Amino acid sequence: MTKGYRARIFKSGNSTALRLPRELGFSEGEEIVLVPHADGTFSFWKESEALNVLMGLYGAFSEGFMSDGRGDIEQVDYAWPGSSKPSQAA
């Protein structure tokens, strides 16, 4: 099991900021990716590590994931701005 860390949220100007422990290895000004989850939790990682995070997810799904397909998803043509193709959307 990995060690847990505590962080503190504080006001910085008109924003809120999250102060992270130095031991986590983030540097001042470093860009991070922050992903909120439906259950109210968050995941975050260094932007420079995004490809490694994505590749780490490969194979993480169960064997039967999407074995029944995606289901019925209605797809409608969309006239993108600047496109000459007419829209069929209702």
matplotlib code that plots the C-alpha trace (Angstrom):
import matplotlib.pyplot as plt

x = [0.0, 1.2, 1.7, -1.2, -0.7, -2.8, -3.2, -4.7, -6.9, -6.5, -7.6, -5.2, -6.6, -10.1, -9.2, -8.7, -5.4, -4.3, -1.0, 0.7, 3.5, 7.0, 7.4, 4.9, 7.5, 5.6, 7.6, 6.4, 4.7, 4.4, 1.3, -1.0, -4.1, -7.0, -9.9, -13.1, -15.0, -18.7, -18.3, -16.7, -13.1, -10.3, -7.3, -4.3, -0.9, 1.9, 0.9, 4.3, 3.2, -0.2, 0.9, 2.2, -1.1, -3.1, -0.9, -1.3, -5.0, -4.6, -5.6, -7.2, -10.7, -12.3, -12.4, -16.1, -16.0, -18.3, -18.9, -22.5, -21.3, -22.2, -25.9, -28.1, -26.7, -28.4, -25.9, -27.0, -25.0, -24.0, -23.2, -19.9, -19.4, -17.7, -18.8, -20.7, -22.5, -26.2, -27.3, -29.8, -30.2, -33.8]
y = [0.0, 3.5, 6.2, 8.7, 12.5, 15.3, 18.6, 21.9, 24.1, 27.9, 31.1, 32.7, 35.9, 35.1, 31.4, 28.4, 26.6, 23.2, 23.0, 19.6, 18.1, 18.4, 14.6, 14.1, 15.4, 18.3, 21.4, 25.0, 25.9, 22.3, 21.5, 18.7, 17.0, 16.9, 14.5, 14.7, 11.4, 10.9, 9.9, 13.2, 12.0, 13.2, 11.8, 13.9, 13.4, 15.4, 16.4, 15.1, 11.6, 11.6, 9.0, 6.7, 7.0, 6.2, 3.2, 2.1, 1.9, -0.5, -3.9, -2.6, -3.4, -6.8, -9.4, -9.0, -5.2, -4.1, -7.8, -6.7, -3.8, -0.2, -0.6, 1.5, 4.9, 7.2, 9.1, 12.1, 14.0, 17.4, 20.4, 21.7, 25.4, 26.1, 22.8, 22.6, 19.4, 20.1, 19.1, 16.2, 16.8, 17.5]
z = [0.0, -0.8, 1.7, 2.0, 2.0, 3.3, 1.4, 2.2, 0.1, 0.5, -1.1, -3.6, -5.1, -6.4, -6.8, -4.5, -4.6, -3.4, -1.6, -2.2, -0.1, -1.7, -1.3, -4.2, -6.6, -8.3, -9.2, -9.1, -12.4, -13.5, -15.5, -14.2, -15.5, -13.0, -13.7, -11.5, -11.1, -10.7, -7.1, -6.1, -6.1, -8.4, -10.1, -11.2, -12.7, -14.3, -17.9, -19.0, -17.8, -19.6, -22.2, -19.5, -17.6, -20.7, -21.5, -17.9, -18.4, -21.4, -20.3, -17.1, -18.3, -17.5, -20.2, -20.8, -21.1, -23.8, -24.9, -25.7, -27.8, -27.3, -27.7, -29.9, -30.3, -32.8, -34.8, -36.7, -39.4, -38.1, -40.3, -38.9, -39.3, -42.6, -44.0, -47.3, -46.2, -45.3, -41.9, -41.5, -37.8, -36.7]

ax = plt.figure().add_subplot(projection="3d")
ax.plot(x, y, z, "-o")
ax.set_aspect("equal")
plt.show()
